[in-house]
């Protein structure tokens, strides 16, 4: 809830239920003036570059607060912005996915993966997912995934290659990084796009330039989103077309336990801290 307002804020009221856009651009550089917030030369993220929301109160610019429907739980709303705005920009703006395309999403249980599955499905794509857990794969199927690959049973790149008739997929979401990137590149069709929104296993990516130029591949980095993209994807969340996946909710004073839970990699979706 909003507890206090600055004197010049006119479109919000004390008591409003809101969700925050965690991206904080400078508003002055050439990229901000073009509306490309996440390319800002001094871009900051709440909780990474600025004090975050592991707190009972946080001060933000009014433009970062977006009112939420009365029937949307705070825990669900909190799980949406970071994952969904990142996945939306990455898939819709950067990769420009189209109906009928094959999209492979690595690591089905990650927050960005659960968002990407739903967005790719909403766009009319065939969605492939990988995981080492059959339980996570089944939950991914419930979100809309079409083809499930357990990489403990068979190397995922080989499985995808065979499942696509040795064509490869159009788009790959690889937030894993060092451990998977080489195989991701080899699993793309000619002219395919690989999306890199993170690198949880390490930042040094192996790339054979011959694959890149001969197969005419595109490697697209993507992070966060601009205000328009944030509002577009949150509108779909508010409408129920996209559904944030909350794995577990911990009270704020159990933040340590929440982080320990995350390090075990057992979650499917987002882990949320509750203030109340």
Secondary structure, 3 states (H helix, E strand, C coil): CCCCCCCCCCCCCCCCCEEECCEECCCCCHHHHCCCHHHCCCCEEECCCECCCCCCCCCCCHHHEEECCCCCCHHHHHCCHHHHHHHHHHHHHHCCCCCCCEEEECCCCCHHHHHHHHHHHHCCCEEEEEECCHHHHHHHHHHCCCEEEECCCCCHHHHHHHHCCCCCEEEEECCCCCCCHHHHHHHEEEEEEEEECCCCCCCCCCCCHHHHHHCCCEEEECCCCCHHHHHHHHHHHHHCCCCCCEEEEEEHHHHHHHHHHHHCCCCCCEEEEECC
